[in-house]
Amino acid sequence: MVLAVQALCGMATDSRQSLGKLGEDLAAAELERLGYAILARSYRTRFGEIDIVAKQGDTIVFVEVKTRVGREFGGGAAAVTGWKQRRVTRMAVDYLARGRLVDCPCRFDVVAIQFEDGKPVIEVYANAFSV
């Protein structure tokens, strides 16, 4: 794991995508450990992509994953700006409409992953923002 993260530190486009995929894999595993059921990963809409769609109890959870190596650009949770929140919300509406789940309760979580000394530190922010 440490070598894989160190190899990604160059941050070329492919490396950034690989880091994002690694972060999503770690986030999905952590969410499952916490009792979430993963319904979809990389759900694509015309507005973009939702990293993870999960269910916790009766609630549909739309999860944005932010993975960082180093602290040059701040923590991952800070990267979920108002613009990104509005975009994720539009994608969630698309998911709910297509699945005929308009009466289901839903929320938005953020999983922030920060690599420190090559090891992931995972933080789950439940109900990170609302619409």
N, C-alpha and C positions, 0 to 999 in steps of 0.2 A: 504494500500500500504506500509506504513512504517513497519508494523509488518511482512509483506511478505518479504520485503527486509532484515530485520534484521534476519529473519529465514534462509535466504540463506547465511548469512555471514560465516557459517561453511565451506562452499565450498566443500562438498563431491561431487562426480561425479554427482549424481542426482541433487544436489543443483545447481551445475554449469550449468547443462543442463536446469534446471528450470529458472535460471537467464538469460540464452541465449534466451529461449523462451519468457520470459517477455520482454527482450530487443527488440526482433524482432517484438513483438506485438506493443510496443510503437513506434518503428521506422516506421512500416507500417502505423499506425495512423497519425504520424507526416507527412509522405510523402503524404498521402491522403489529409491532411489539406493543404499542399503546392501545391496541384493540380496534383500530380502524380496519374496515374492509376496503381494499382497493378495487374500484369499479372500472377505472380507465386511466391510462397513462398517455401523455402526449396527445390529448384530445384536440383535434384541429377543427377550427371554424374559419369563416371568412374574416374574422376579427383577429385571429392569431391562434395560439395554442395554450391550453391549460395543462400545466405540468402533471397534476394528479387530480383525479376525481375519486373521492372516497365516501364511505358511509360510516357514521358513528352513531349507533342506535338508529333512530328514525331520521337523522339529519344527514342531508347530502352536504359534503364538505369539498369545496374547491380550494386546491392547495397550490400556492405559488412557491417554488423552490428557488432559493438564491444561494449560490455556492461561491466562496471566495478563498483565494490563497493570498495571504498577506492582507494588510490593512490600508493600502494606499487609497482605496476608493470607499472606505467605510465598511460597516457591516452589511451583511446581506439583507437584513430586514429593512434597513434604511433605503434600499434600492426600490422598494415597492412604493413608488410615488403615487400621488393622486391620479395622474394620467394612467399609470399601470393599473391602479385599482378600478378605474372606470372601464378600462379595456377588459380586464378579467371579468367584471360584472356583465358586460355584453356577451362574453363567451359563455358565462354561466347561464344566462337567459336562453341562449341558443341550446345548450345541453338540456336544460329543463323542458323547453318546448318540444324538442325532438323526442325526448323520452316520455312525454306527456306526464311530467312530474311537477306541474305548476302548483300543486297544493302541498308539496313536500317542504318541510322546513329546510333551510340551507344556511350555510355560513362560509366565511372565507378565512382560511388559515394560511400562515406563512411558515415555511421551514427554512431557517437560516443555517447554513453549514459553513463553518470557518475552519480551515486547516491550520493547525498550530503544530509546528515541529513535525509536519507530515501526517498528523493524526487529526481525524475529523472531530469537531465539537459541534453537536447538533442541538439546535434550539427550536422547539415547536411553539409557535404563537397562535393559540386557538382564538378564533373570533378576532383576528388581527385588524380587520376593518369591516365597516358595514356600508350598506348602500342607502 
